[in-house]
Amino acid sequence: MHFRPFGADSLYTSRLPLACRHCRRGAKMVLFITGRCDQGCFYCPLSARKKGSDSVYANELLVQDEADVLEEARLIKATGTGITGGDPLCVPDRTVRYIRLLKSRFGGTHHIHLYTSTVDPSLFRELEKAGLDELRIHPMVKNWTRLDDLKIAEAVRDLDIPVGFEVPAIPGMEKETAALIRYAQANIFDFVNLNELEFSETNAEKLKQKGFEIRDDLSSAVKGSAEMAVMLTLDDAFNVPIHFCSSKFKDRVQLRNRIMRRGRSIARDMDVLTDEGTLIKGVIETNDPLGAGRMLGEQYDVPANLLHIDTDARRLEVAPWVLEEIAKELPWNCYMVEEYPTADRLEVERRPLNQIKVRRK
């Protein structure tokens, strides 16, 4: 079987789904439409915060209104959106509304794909009418050998958009996965995506109970998942397009590129944007950031565009190259902080620049 490498151990045969091409560039916004789902898959990696919660997230941003979704898409210069959950078809009206919103704001070229375990031809037609560009179906594992009974092919027969399957590569389930691929091939589906199975905080116990092991200390991937997926992808018996997406690809390519796009959008003159897309900031912890900023301006001639008061975190942010020079002369705890440019501003590292052991003031 002829294959093409896609980077970071990922590969595909024949043609690649268009949504995957957008994802590779980090140009797909992840729209988590709900945490509701009726399937209860043992390998579900959703966080405890999201699982079962009927909330909406645009990338890492908890959405309060539609404007939040549009702004997050703007910040990463999104060329498309992946709608996920939970199962988006547990809230079909909401899902359709957001598809229409994104198409209305960003135009027909804004590529939207959606993941679902639901098989409902009327809902599928409604999604397509709203503007959905690609449908990815995720049937429960117990059904992989009896997909004819679910009548999936009949449910998507009248759609004019690409439809494929997307499932995890579960070690020990080669026969079941092969059955799914054969079904996709026999019924002329557009693709099959195999994702490397991963441990998460919420699925780790169930995966361990089933005998799965972590591949190595540097990865959350399940041992044997990649090998099984590659074996099936390269099997000459299959001619349906197959794409294996590794956990390394999701972290080192897809996520990194998306973070870099957001970092470039929000980085200020006073921030340092790293090669990984994270931001380096100088931070002074004080209960009086306004007074601290005034002092830096008056005594050290620090210009206003290199200072920022973060009222939420009760801190003064300073250009890191400036703070590094003067930190030891200041009466506050000073740090060099590296954080993601995401809505949750996840902190990666914090390095002290001085050793002041005083109360914040």
N, C-alpha and C positions, 0 to 999 in steps of 0.2 A: 504494500500500500504506500503510495507516494504521500509524503506529508511535508508541511511547512512549519518551521519553528516560529513561535510567536513571542519569544523572549521569556526569561526566568522559568525555564523548563516547560512552558506551555507549548502546545503544538496543535495543528489542525490539518484536516484533509480537505481537498476540494475547495469550496468557498467558505468564507468566514461570515457569520451573522453580522449584519451592519451594526447592531448595537454594540457588539464586542469591539469593533473598530473605534467607535466613539469612546468606549471605556478605556481602551489602551491609552488614549491621549489624556485621560483624566477629565474628559469633557462631559461626562454624564453625571447629572445631579441624581443622588439617591433619594427618592421620595418614599419614605416609610409611611404608608397611608393608614395603617392600623396594626395593632398587635394581636387582634382577634384572629383565631384560626380554629377550625374544627378537627384538624387532622391528628395532632399529638404525636408527631414524628419523634422517635427517640433521639435522633441526631440534631434536632433543632438547636442552632447556636445562639438564638436570640438572648439578649441580656435579660436579667430579672426585671429590670426597669421597663423594658418594652414588651416582654411576653405577656399577652393577655390584655395589655393596656390599649384602650381605644384612643390613642394619641397619634399625632402626626409629627414627623421629623423631616426636615429638608437637610440632607447630610447630617451634621451633628446638632442642628438648630431645632429646638422644640418650637413648633409652629403655633402661633397665636391667631394669625389671620392669613389671608391669601397673599398679602403684601410680603410677608416673611418668605414665602416660597419663591416669589418673583425676585426678591432681593438676593437670596442665596444663589439662585440660578445666574443672576447678573454678576455676582462676585467671582464665580468660577468660570465666567464666560461659557456657560453650558451650551453645547450644541445638541443636547438631548437629555432625557430623563428616564431613569429606570424606576418603575413603580413596584414597590415590594411591600412585604408585611412580615408576619401574619399572612393573611390572604386578603388581597385587595377586594376580592369579590364578596367578602363579608360585609363590605360597605360600598355597594355598587354605585349608589347615587353620588357619594363623595368622590369616588374614583373617576367617574365620568365628568364631574364638575371640574376636577383638577386637570384632566386631559384637555378639556375645552379651554380652560384658563391659560394653560401653557401654549397651546396652539394659537390662541387669540393674541397672546402677547409676543411670542417669539416666531410665529409663522409656521408654515407647513413643513419647512425643512428641519424644525426642531424634532428630532427623532425620539419617539416615546415607545418603550417596550415595557411589558408587564409580566409578572410571575403570578401564577395561580394554581391551586389544586382543584378548583371548582370546574366542573364540566357542565356548562349551561349554554346551549347554542343561542338562545335569545339574548343573554348577557354578552356573549362574544360579539354578536352583531351590533349591539348597542355600543360596545367599546370601539369597534371599527368605525362606526358612524361618527363617534365623537372625535376620532382622529388617531386612534392607536395605530402604531406602525408595525409592531411585532409582538407576537404572543408566545409566551414560554410556559408550558404546562409541566407541573411537578406532581405526578401521581404518587400516592402512598406506595411504599415498598411492597406491601402485601399484594398490590394489584399489578405489579410489573409483568407477571406471567399470565395475566387474564385481562389485558387491556381491551380486548374485543368486547368483553362484557360491559365496559364503561361507555362504549360507543363514542370514543373520543374522535375517531376519524370522521364519523357522521356529524359530530357537533361542529367541526371546523371546515367541513367540505365546501361550504358556500362563501367562506372568507376569502378576500383578495389580498390579505397581508401574509407575510411569512409566519409560519407556526412551527414550533419545535418543542422538544423535551429538554428539560434541564434537571439533572438529578446528581446526587453525590456518588462518587465511586466508593462503594462500600466493600472492603476486603471480605472475601468469602462468598460474595454474592455475584460472582461472574456470570453464572447461568441466568439469573434473574435480569441482570443488566443487559446481557446479550439478547434476551427475549424482548426487552424494551426496544433495543436498537433494531432488531428484526421487524418489529411491529412498525416502527417509524419508517423503515425502508419499504416495507410492503405497501404501506398506505401513503407513500410519497410525501412524508413530512419534510420540511426544509432543512432541519438540522437536529443533532443531538449534542447537547453540552454536558460534559462530565466534569464535575467540580471535585477537587481534592478534598476529602473529608477532613475536618479539623475538630480538635478539642476546643471547648469554650468553658467558661465558668459554670454554665447551666447544664451542659450536656456531658461533662466529664465523668460524672458518676455512672451514668447509664452506659456510656461507651466502655468504661472499665469493666462494668458488670458483664458486658458482652465479650470481654476478652481483648478489646482493642488496646493497642499501646501507642504511645507517642513516638514519632519517628526518631527524633533526637532532641538534644537540649536547646537547640537554636530554633526550633520550629514547633508550631502547635498542630502540625499535620499528623494524621493517623498513619502509622507504619503500614506499608503495603498498598495504600490507596493509589498513589501515583503509579506504581508499577502495574496495578490492575488496569487502570484507566489507559495507560499507554499501550498495553497489550491489546485491549479491545479497539482502541483507535486505529491501530496498525493492522488489524485483522483483515485479510484480503476478502473475507466473506461479506464484508459490509461496504456498500458504496454510497450510503447516505452520508452527507457531510457530518463529520464528528469533530468536536473541539474539546480538548482537554485543557482546563484552566487550573493551574497550580496555586497553592496557597502563597507561594513566593511571588507569583505574578500579581496577585491581588494586593499584596503589601508593597512590594518593591517597584511595581510599575503603575498599576491602576490607582491605588491610594496615594502614592507619592506624587504622581502627576496631578491628581486633583488637588492635593494640598498645595503644590507649587503654584497652581493657577490661582488659588485663593490668596496665597501669600503675596503674590505679585500685585493683586488687586488692593490689599489692605495695608501693605508695608508703608510706613511713614518715613520721612527723612531721617528720623531718629532711630529707626530699627535696622538691624542687619538681617538680611534674608540669606539663609544658608543654602547649600546645594541640595539639601533634603526638603526644602520648602518651609522649614521652621523659622521662627523669629527669635533673634537674640535681643534682649532688652536689659537695660540697667534699671534696677529697682531699689528705691529707698522706702523702707517701711516706717511710717510715722503717722500719728493721729492728726498731724497738721501738715498735710502735703502742700497746701497753699503757702504756708509760712516757709516751708523748706524750699519750695520753688523760688520764692521771693529772695531768700538768702543766697541761693545759687546764682541767681541773676545779678544781685548786687555785689557779692563778694568774689564771684568767679567768672562773671561776664558770660554766663551760659545763656545763649539766645533762646527766646521763647519757643522756637520751632524744634528745639531739642529737649523740651520738657513737656510732660503731660500728666495731669492729675487724674488718677483712676479712682473715682469716688466709690465704686462698688468694692474694690479690693483695699481701699484706704491706703493707697500708696502713691508715691511720686515716681513716675517713669522718666528716666534720663537716658540720653544717647549712651550706649554702653562704653564707647571709647572715651567719652567725657568722664563718666562715673569711675571708670577704672583708674583714671589719673588722680582723682581727688578723694576717693572713698576713705582713705586712711586719715584724712583731715576732718572728716565729718562726724557729728555726734549721733548718727543714726546707723542702724544695721543696713548695710548695702550689699546687694547681690547682683550677680550676672545670671539672668534667667533665660532659659531656652524653652519656648512653648510653641504648640501648634497654632497656626493661624485660623483655626476652626472656631466655631461659635462657642464651644465649651472651653477653649483656650487651655487644653490639656498641657500641664507642665511636664517637660521632659527632664530637665536638669536645673539645679539651683546651686550656684557656687558663691560662697561668701567672699566679699572683697575686703572686709575688715572684721574685727573681732570685738565690736562694741557689745557689751552685755548690760544693756539698760532697758528700761521700760519704754514702750513707744511714746513719743511725745511730739 
